[in-house]
Amino acid sequence: MAKGRRLNREPRLQTEPRDGVPDVIDTPEGYRRYCARLRETSGPLAADAERASGFRYGHEDWLVQFKRDGAGIGLLDPVALDAAGVRWNEFNDAVGDATWIIHDASQDLPGFAQIGLEPRALFDTEIAARLLGLHRFGLAAVMEQYLGITLAKEHSAADWSYRPLPRDWRNYAALDVELLIELEQRLSHDLKRQGKDEWARQEFAHTLHEGMLPRPGHPVPWMRISRITSLSRDRQGLAVAKALWQERDRLAQHYDIAPGLLLSDAAIIEAAQKKPRNAREFRAIRSLNERVRIHTGGEQDKMFERYAPIQRAVKPNVWKTVIQEALALRPDQWPSVPAQPADAPNNAPRSMRIWSTRHPERYRRLQAVRQTINQIAEDTRTPAEMIIKPQIIRNLCWMDDPAGGNVAEFLTEQGARPWQVSLVAASVSRVIM
């Protein structure tokens, strides 16, 4: 049983880092001093980042935080430091080949790569927790489980582009890295005890490699509108939605504001469905005529109000003009929902209704393989979705003759790691024969 799981007392609250709440490092001098401290120490590096998602247009990091034993916690302002011309390879050289400890690294690695940070090794505490079969694997839950500590967490949805950062926010950011090194030690112990340390190593390496690659843009960006598929048979509605999305995106980029603060996806869908053709019909769609207001009942409401002047600068007439121009397009100018390429890696449908009603033989095969994967998951006390990505199994079972190929090779080509292939290939092969 995991050491953390033997805890039978109430978790104690940690309200501040043990060495106090650090100031933000936003000058070249402060940056060089912190790099010097890192260079004089050794061991793993706890890391995290904060963005202004939901407030600003981009997804860049507005704060990056680190901790290394002997060097303490550093809260770095990458925007200010970049503007000051710092060289991030000085940080990379100071850290060297240290293992970076990150919780849910796939969220933070792209931002690190954009800045110029270059982790050489990774330990992802979320992946470790999932491999160990924890049902709750958020950072707070894993901390409670393994360290018996609950963190004072109140500003996760803050506008991290705000300056100067209030002390409470700096405290929140520092707590994110305060205990990651101790947590990694406990998780590593259990991974080795369960014989999953090599599994974890492969998962960490894969996550690090993928996370540092440039993120590909969406092939059809406007198709990311929530519930856009509700318009799949309404090509004129798609034209309205596309036009509104493009204008919203242009304005959001110009003003550096989150697109959803100018016009919600729900408003776009409503306008595309109702297609207002005159002033009266346009006014009847309230979401097109009112400023977007987000009420959380907390501190974030004040943050959203900082963007009210920008919201007011974009008049409803902007959306009215866009809609009128879209409705004036000829049918041959209307867009369609793009068809998925036949050779797309995720070409097997997700809908079980399609499988069961149109392809019953493939459905029976899929159910049998799923049962096998679930048994392996139960035997190894590992979540089935960690054993093998569900889409890979769907793709395998969707093939006309999966038994005619090499299952191990197929799984590898689909992106499965060697430990996954070794664990499931033989059993799956027997099922589909």
N, C-alpha and C positions, 0 to 999 in steps of 0.2 A: 504493500500500500504506500502511496506517495507520502513523503514526509509532510507535505502541506495538507494532505487529506486527514491527518491525524489530529488536526486542530479541533478542539471541542470548546474553545472559549470564543466569546464575542470578539470580532476583529477590533483592534484599537485604531483610532483615527489619527492619521498623521496630517497635521494642518500646514506644516512648513518644512522645507529642507533642514536637515540637521545643522548645516553651516549657515543658515539664514537665506534670505531672498536676494539673489544677485541682481545687479543693475544690467541693463542692456549694453552690450558692446557694439558701438556704432561708429567708432573712429579707427583709423589705421593703427594708431598707437595702442589702443586697447586690444585690437585684434592681434598685433604682434606679441603683446605680453601674454595673451592666452595661448597662442601657438608655442611660445617658449615654455610655458608650464607643461603643455602637452608633450613637448619634445623631451622634457626632463623626466617623464614618467613612462610607465609601461602598463600593459594589460589591456583588456577590452574597452571599447568606447560605447557608452550608452548614447543613443541619438533619437531625435524626434524633430518634427517640424510643425509649424502652424501656418495656415493659409487664411485667406479672406473669402472663402467660397460662400456664395449667396449674397455677397456685398459688392465685390469687384468683378470686372469682366474676366480677367485671367485667373490662372490657378497657380501662380508663382508663390514661393515661400516668402512670408513676411517676417518669420522668426524661425531660426534653427537653434536647437538646444542640445548640449552635449554634457556628458560627465565622464571623467576618468579618475580613478583613484589616484590621489596625489595632486591632481590638477583642479579638482573641483568642478562645479557646474559653470558652463558658459552659455549665456543667451546672446546669440549673434543676430544682428539685423542685416540680412544679406542685401536688402535694397540700398540701405545707406552705405554699406561697405563697398558694394559694386560701384556706386556713384563716386565713392572716394578713390576708386582704382586699386583696391586690394587685389593681390594675387592669391587665388584659392589653392594653388599648388603648394603654398607655404603651409597651409593647414594639412594638406594631404601628406606632405613630407614629415610633418610633426607627428602625425598619427601612425604613419608607416603601414605595416601589414596587420595592424590590430583588427580583431573581429569587432564589427559594429553590431551592437545589440539594439534591435528595433522591434517594436510591436506593430504587426501588420505592415511590413516593409514595402509591400507593393504600392501602398498609398504615398510613401515618402521618397522612395528611390528616384522616381522621375524628377521630382523637384530638386533633389540633391544633384542629379546629373545635369540639370539645367543650370544650376549655379556653377558647377565645375568641381564638385566634391566627388571623390573616387574611392568608395569603399572597396577593399580587396577581399574581405571575407565577411560573412553575415551569420548572425544567429537571430532568427525571428521568433520571438516569444509567443506570438499567436499561433504560428505553424506548430511549434513544439507543443503547445497546449492542446491543439486539435489532434495531433498524432497520439497524444497521451489519453485521448478519449474524454477530455473535459467537455461537459455540456454547455458551459458558459465560458467563453474564451476572450471576452473583452478584457482590457488591461486591468480594470478595477476588480473584476471577478477573479482573474488569475492571481492578482496580488493578494486578495483575501484568502484564496485557497492555499497558496504556498507560503505566504509570509505572515498571514494573520493581521494584515494591515489594510485599512481602507483609506483612500486618499481623499482629501478635500478637493472635489472637482465641481467647479461651478461655471466655467467660462468656455466650454468646448465649442460653442457656436458663436464665439465673439468675433468681432470685426478686427482681425489682427493687423490690419493696415493702419489702425488708429495710433496716433503718436501724440504725446508720449504714452507708453504703455503703463497703465495703472499698476500699483504694487500688487493687487490681488491677481491680476493677469500674469504678472511675472512669476508670482508664487505658483500659480496653476501650471505654467509652462515648465518651471523647474521641477515640480513634483513628478512630471511625466518621465523624467530621466533619473530621479533621485534613487530609485530602488531597482532599476533594471539589471544592474550587475549582480546583485544578490539573487534576483529572480532567475537570471540565466543559470546560476550555479545550481539552484534547486531543480530546475527543469532538466538541465544536463544530466544530473544524477539519476532522475527517473527515466530519461530516455535510454541511458546505458543499462539500467536495471531491467527495462522491458525489452532490451535488444533492438531498440529503434534508433540508436544514435546514427547508424549509417543511413537509414531512411531520412532522418532529419538533415544530415549533411547534404544529401543529394537534393532535397527540397530547398534548402537554403541556397545552394549554388545555383539552382534553376531560377529561383526568385530573384537573386542578385543579378544574374545575367539578363533576364527579361526586364527587370526594373530599370536597368541602366540603358536600355535601348531607346531610341527615339520613339515616342508614342505615335503610331500611325493615326492620321486624321480619319474621321468617319467618311466613307466614300460618298455619302449623300447626307451632308450635315443637317439639313432641315428635317430629315426623317427621324431625328431624335426627339421631335415634339411628342410629349406624352399623349397616348391614345391616338396617334396618327393613323393607326390601322383601322380606326372607325370610319375613315374616309377612303379606304382602299377602293371602293366601288363608285366613288364620287370624284371624278377627275377634276371637275370645276372647283369642288371644295378643296382638293389638293392644291390647285393653283392659288386659291386665296391663302391657304395655310403657308405655302411656300413663300409667297410674296410678303406676308406679315412677318414670318420668321426672318427673312433676309433683311428687311428694313429694321426690325428690332435688333438684329445682330450688328448691323452697321452703326446704329445709334449707340448701342451698348459699348461697342469698341471705342467709339468717338469720345464718349463721356466716362469711360472706364467704370462702368457700373454693371452689376449682374443683369443679364437680359431679363430674368424673371421679375426684376423690380420695375421694369418699364412696361411689360405686358406679359401676363401669365400664359402658360401653355393652354390652360382651360379656356381663356378668352380667345385664343387663336382657333381652337377647335370649335367653339361656339359660333364665332364669326364665319368660319368655313362651312358650317352646317346650315346656318340661317341665311347667309349671303345677302346682307342688307343692301338694297338697291336705291334707297333714298334716305333723306335726313331723318325721317320719322323712324324708319326701321333701324337705322344706325343708333339713334338715341335709345331705342328700346333694349339694346344690348349694354347693360350697365357696366360690364367689365371693360368695355372699350372706352368708356367715358369717365371712369373714376380712377384716381391714382391708386396704384397697388399699395395696399397696406397689409403688413404682416404683424399679427398680434400674437406674441408668445406668452404674454403675461409676466414677462421678466425684463431683465436688463437689456436684452437684445432689442426691445422696442425702441429704446432711445438711439441705438446704433442705426437702425433702419431709418429713423427720422433725419439722420445726417444727410441722407440722399434725397430728401424731399424736394430741395430746389431743382435738382436734375430732373426728377420725375415731373415736376410742374412745367419744366421747360419743353417737354415733349407733349404737345397739345393733341387732343383726340382727333383733330382734323388730319393729322399725319396718318393715322390708321384708316380713316375714312377714304383718303385719297388712294392709299395702297389697295384697299379693297375694290374701289371703283375701277382702278387700272387692271386688276386681276380679273374682274368680271367682264371686262371688255375684250379679253383675249379670245382668239378663235379656238375652237376645239382642238385643232392640230397643234396648238401651243400649250395645251394643258399637260401637266406632268402625270406620270404613272408611278405606282409603287414599283421600284426596281425589282426585277426577278433575281433570285439568288443564283449565282453561277453554279453550273452543274458540278464543277469540281471544287466547290467551296468546302473547307475543312469541316464545317458544321452543317452539312447538307441533310442529315437525318432530321425529320420533324420532331418537335418536342411534344406535340399533341398526341396523347395516348388514344384519343378518339379516332384520329387518322390511322394509327397503327391497328387498332382493334377492328375497325369497320372496313377498311380498305385493304389491309395487308395482314390478315389473321395469322398466316404462317410466320411472318416476321415478328408479329406481336408475341406469339408463343415462344419463339426463340429468345426474344428480349426478356420475357418474364423468367425463363429458365436461367439465363445468364445472370440476371439480377439476383435471383435466389442464391446462386453460387457466390456472387460477390458479397451478398449480405452474410452468408455463412462464414466466409473468410474474415469479414469485418468483425463478426461476433467472436470468432476464434482468437483473433489478434487484439481484440478490444480497441479497435480503430474505426473511426467513422467510415462508412462505405464510400462517401464522396472523397475521402483522402486516399482510399485504397486505389481508386481509379476514377478519373473524371467521368461523370455520367454521360456526357456527350460522346466520348470516345466509344463507350459501350453501345450507345444508340447507333453510331456510325457503323460499327462492326456488324451489328445485327440487321442493319438496313441493306447490307450488301446482298446481291442475288445469291451468291454462293460463298459465304464466309468460310465454310469447311474446306473449300478448295484452295485456300491461301494459308500463309503462315501467320498465325495469330500474333506471335511475339513480334514479328516484323511489322505487322499492321499497327500494333499498339505503340511501338517505338516511333513509327512514322507519324503517328497522331500526337506525339509529344509526351507519351508516358515515360517516366523515369525508369532506369534499370531495376530499381527495387520493386516497382509496381509490376513491371513485366515479369520479373522472376516470381513474384507472389501469385499472380493470377493467370498467366498465359496457359499453363498446362491444364488447369481446372476448366477454364473457359473453352479450350480446344475440345476437351472431352464432351462438354455439354452441346456444342454446336455440330458435332460429328453426325 
